[in-house]
Amino acid sequence: MAGGAVFAVSPSGRPVPPGDPADVLAHARRVLGDLPEHGIGADAALARVTTVLATGGVDLTSPFAVAHLQPPPLAVAVTADALASAGNASLDTYDSGPAALAVERWVVAALARLAGFGADADGVFTPGGTLSNLTALLLARDAAAARLGVDVRSDGVAALPDPVVFCSELAHFSVARACAALGIGEHAVRTVSVDSHRRMRPDALAAMLRAGGTPVAVVATAGTTDFGSVDPLPELAELARAHGTWLHVDAAYGFGAVFSTKLAGLVDGLALADSVTADLHKIGWQPAAASVLLVRSAALFEPLERSVAYLNPEDDRAEGYDGTLGRSLQTTRRPDAVKVAATLLALGRAGLGALVDRCHELAGHAAALIAADPSFELVGGATLTTVVFRYRTADRSLADEVNARLRRALLRAGAALVGRTEVDKATCLKLTLLNPDARESDLVALLALVREAGSAAERLLEGAA
């Protein structure tokens, strides 16, 4: 891998263990055994857990592990993460981990600069993009309420009249989940249609913004999960400003484009947002979790502000003894920024950019192979690192069932881990290419496995018919 080595826990040669799911899980339980009364000792315990992970886990270093936005982590990040665990620092207060606090602030500042934010920007690490999006929408909800003179923290969301949140019809499901958790309800979500490039349509958003309600936020997506498509951020930012509403960019997938000089233009307009989600355990090659919520100004965190006598009393804070309790929904929070700092220092922007470019090249090659193969239908790709396609069947009425079955057959055999999704109510397959060590020949071999599994599934169904 250019610029860094990946860390393998399960170097089995197979992306996943073969077998029926119930059998695989039962085998792992048998290896672990019953809870011992007196323990078996550290060495034996580690050996047993290692056996479980090595024989029954996913091998993300396999070029045939292409189902999810789940990369093989960089060895430098794994090592730094172990160091962070050994220190057991927490980020809520200064005296729970001053060095870790400094590291997070350094990483947040570096990522904010890459996003194009100014000196007032701030941010916080979270356990994942879902929590980053939830936190962003909490801040947006309270900002919308404040504009109406409502204090949601004391009066509750019932005091906020007809709240609405706008997002693309391809936005991540965590947007609806966040609205449910924040008390404004999933019914508050208004999905906006997309264009032929699967990007939110500004004209459709403009019409919906004029339709009434209290706009809480416009949620743009920079890197849809299936297609990697990026909504037109500058146009959406202009509309959000015109209607006095918060713009959040869910760049959990697409933020990694900022490392690449070739692809950074895809996410032009990040700096126009009020908040941005970035998941470095996707394009960033970090062990999960490594999500960051960036905001254009530290003042936007005000709704989360807390001073607690036993953690961060006001007089201590005035003397500089403060942490991140007022930036997060968590109290105890592990220093996930340590592994990111080690990676940024080890590879720099250019090194990470080379990994991004390599995966983008692989996706382009895969798309070309699929488009040229009469056994397949190319559905979408490769804006970032994903390619969506279908296995073609002679009888089109069998296509959905064949595509579903062939994926399960590959999974059960432990031969390949291919993604699945639905596009226009059709079952599709997806390649998520985040292993920069993969070769073009690996893609040829992978597609041959898909073709063979599809042919077998098609014959089986035709025979049954």
SULHU-V708506 format. One line per field, one symbol per residue. phi: phi as a letter, one per 20 degrees, with the letter a starting at -180 (. if undefined). psi: psi as a letter, one per 20 degrees, with the letter a starting at -180 (. if undefined). burial: 1 if it has 9 or more other C-alpha atoms within 8 Angstrom, else 0. Layout:
phi=???
psi=???
burial=???
//
This chain:
phi=.fnrdeddecfendfbffpfgfffffffffffmefffdndnfffffffffffffeceedfeffeececfbefffffffffffffffflfcefcgeergfffffffffgfffffffnfefefbabecfrffffffffffffgffffffemddffeenffeeflfccdbffdfffffffffffenenffffdedfdefemdgeffffgfffffonefeaddeddofgedmfcffffffffffffdmcfdddedgefggfffdffdgffdgogfeeebbecdeederldffdbdcddcfbgfffgfegbcdgedbggffffeneccdgeccfedfbfefffffffffffdmfffffffgfffffffffffffffedffccfdaqcfdcdcdbceedfeffegffffffffffffffmebddfcbcclmdfcdbdddcdfefdgfffffffffffffffffffffffff
psi=ppiqqrpphmliiqhqqqrqghgghhgghhghaqoqgjqjqgghghgghggghhhjapniipijnkhrmnrpqqhhhgghhhgghhhkqqjhqgjimgghghgghggggghhghijqahiqarqqrirhghghggghghgghggghhjkpnhhhirihiopmqqpprqijqqihghgghghjjiqhiipoppqraijkqpohhhgghhhiiaroogqpoqpnmqggijqpqngghhhgggghjkrpoponkggihihihphhihhhkpihiiqhqpppoijdnilqqqqmqpoqqhphhiihijppopgigmqhhghhjjmqckhjiqiqeppqmiighgghgghghrghghhhgghghgggghgggggghioiiqophqrngejqpprqppqgohiigghghgghghghghijhqnqrqappljpprqpponkniiqrhhhhghghggggghggghggghhgh.
burial=001111110110011111100001100100110000000000001001101111111011111111101011111111111001100011111101100110110111100111101000111111111111111111111111110001110011000100111111101001111111010111011101110001111101110010000111111111110111111111011011100011111111111111110011001111101111111111111110111111111101100110100001100110001111111100000111111111110011111111111111011111101110000111001111111111111000011101111110111111111111100000111111111101010111010011101101110010000
//
